[in-house]
Amino acid sequence: MKNKILLAVFTLTLLTSLNATAQEKSPWTTGVDLYSSYVWRGAKFGSGPALQPTVKYSKSGFTIGGWGSYCFDTNEAAEADLFTSYSFALGKSGSLTLNLTDYYFPSATSPYFEGTSHYFEPMVNLGLGKLTLTAAYMFNADDTYFEAGYAAGPVTIFAGAGDGQYTKDAKFNLCNVGIKTGTAIKINDTFSIPLTGALILNPSTEQFNIVIGITLANQ
């Protein structure tokens, strides 16, 4: 019953966000990224490349949309999430974003309309110039996650800590430490392909990954 209530609240939040901006014209954004592997908060999903599509609708600080990840080598790492967020400025260089995400992992044993198939996560992102701070709590799993990132020129250094699924013994510990950067592959004078790369270490599980990704479409 608790999970069904959370699913209903999430759906209502999506509809409220859409209704708040429905009277104005708003852009839809679609995109798809290809990553050498899917690594999230220090944990690797699947063993092969992953295709990650996005569809979202944004206006006046509100965003609603969907994001997925599908590994080429297995269906076990499939993911199809819905999210909504609201962002607003704090002073000249600050920002605050409130997020709510419904994580869903498609499988024969996880019917979409079954409440226990969903993991709901409220998250807060605080931007203070070059510094970003993130705090999140995942219902159903009872997992917490905190992350700090700092942009230093062309690279961003980050460190995340959590408990539950994020660490080897489920106790709170560092789980996502690394550095990431981005560039663009120039095809011609009017077209280039965005390229990102990251070095990611999970100190708790002692796993290290190098991830490269390209944006195949974004419009």
Secondary structure, 3 states (H helix, E strand, C coil): CHHHHHHHHHHHHHHHHHHHHCCCCCCEEEEEEEECCEEECCEEECCCCEEEEEEEEEECCEEEEEEEEEECCCCCCCEEEEEEEEEEEECCCEEEEEEEEEEECCECCECCCCHHHEEEEEEEEEEECCEEEEEEEECCCCEEEEEEEEEECCEEEEEEEECHHHCCCCCCEEEEEEEEEEEEEEEECCEEEEEEEEEEEECCCCEEEEEEEEEEEEC
